[in-house]
Amino acid sequence: MLKDKVAIVTGATSGIGAATARLFAESGAKVMMSGRNVERGKVCMDAAREAAGEGGEAAFLAGDVADSGFCDRLVAAAVERFGRLDILVNNAGVIHRTGILETTDADWLEAMAINVNALFFLSRAAIRQMKEQGAGGAIVNVSSEWGVAGAHGHIAYGASKGAVVNFTRSLALDHAADGIRVNCLCPGEVRTPMLEGGAKSRFGDVEGGLAKLSENIPMRRISDPIEQARAIRFLASDESSYMTGSIVVNDGGNTAG
Ligand SMILES: NC(=O)c1ccc[n+]([C@@H]2O[C@H](COP(=O)([O-])OP(=O)(O)OC[C@H]3O[C@@H](n4cnc5c(N)ncnc54)[C@H](OP(=O)(O)O)[C@@H]3O)[C@@H](O)[C@H]2O)c1
């Protein structure tokens, strides 16, 4: 499905990003993975390499996507290693589980730096490259169900994920005529270290907390990261060739009501 495509996946050292990089490699893409944790990065890169189908490959570059210079280097590294860039998945993200009175300046700025600024830095570098190649491209931004609905008790996260939704639409309009499609995935609850951390802090233990969270989801279960990865692959591939500026919710029905 992604044969010979070159993709960057951020936040590929854990959760949704690791599953996406693996699925992309398995689908024939050459994947430049990134994250800050070198040890987990190596484990996830090895898993992607093992899954790689015909033509699939994986490499890893460690760094902080809140740093504009690193984002430029990440795009340059993908091009240097694999010769071009077709797909950018802006997936890295952080969460602060606080309302406005408990949110520090540092927390707010960190949420904006990683969840919003990084998308600007990386998309700018990617679009420069894609335009130079002249063959279009696809950008998939990972927001959240809380990008399209209020996030009770998560003020910085909710604001940042809402920004991702409208960043997607605006960027899509600017580059539709270049053949560069920009779409957004809004996951619901997904079993990753991010959600497990939330379940533990809210309910005291991970399994009990996840069971409690499941009770309130119309489908009565938490999503597996692969279910998000498949939706990301769809938005990144030619299967979604007429979609741009789309906000795709993948949440077991959470925001349907
Ligand atoms: N899990 C959910 O229920 C859920 C629901 C809706 C939306 N989402 C969104 O889905 C995306 C992935 O979340 P996840 O659940 O897979 O989270 P996760 O398991 O906590 O993984 C987050 C990833 O982001 C990377 N990252 C964070 N800050 C970074 C930085 N400054 N520079 C580079 N990489 C950074 C982490 O890399 P290192 O650890 O190596 O730094 C890690 O690979 C996020 O945007 C999140 O908001 C998740």
The ligand as an ORCA input file, in Angstrom:
! r2SCAN-3c Opt
* xyz 0 1
  N      -3.232      7.402     23.770
  C      -4.350      8.061     23.589
  O      -5.381      7.695     24.192
  C      -4.437      9.226     22.637
  C      -5.704      9.762     22.381
  C      -5.819     10.834     21.502
  C      -4.692     11.357     20.901
  N      -3.471     10.832     21.175
  C      -2.315     11.458     20.510
  O      -1.587     10.468     19.808
  C      -0.211     10.853     19.732
  C       0.656      9.707     20.213
  O       0.300      9.441     21.550
  P       0.615      8.058     22.310
  O      -0.590      7.735     23.089
  O       1.213      7.090     21.389
  O       1.691      8.633     23.366
  P       3.023      8.052     23.995
  O       2.971      6.586     24.049
  O       3.224      8.848     25.237
  O       4.121      8.494     22.905
  C       4.410      9.830     22.678
  C       5.506      9.911     21.661
  O       5.810     11.303     21.428
  C       7.208     11.485     21.514
  N       7.536     12.824     21.974
  C       6.978     13.519     22.991
  N       7.578     14.708     23.128
  C       8.527     14.776     22.168
  C       9.490     15.761     21.799
  N       9.580     16.937     22.433
  N      10.316     15.498     20.749
  C      10.237     14.301     20.093
  N       9.354     13.346     20.408
  C       8.523     13.572     21.440
  C       7.670     10.419     22.502
  O       9.024     10.153     22.277
  P      10.103      9.993     23.476
  O       9.403      9.345     24.613
  O      11.144      9.142     22.835
  O      10.550     11.370     23.736
  C       6.780      9.244     22.105
  O       7.370      8.551     21.026
  C      -0.065     12.125     20.590
  O      -0.082     13.260     19.757
  C      -1.314     12.084     21.463
  O      -1.707     13.352     21.899
  C      -3.310      9.777     22.030
*
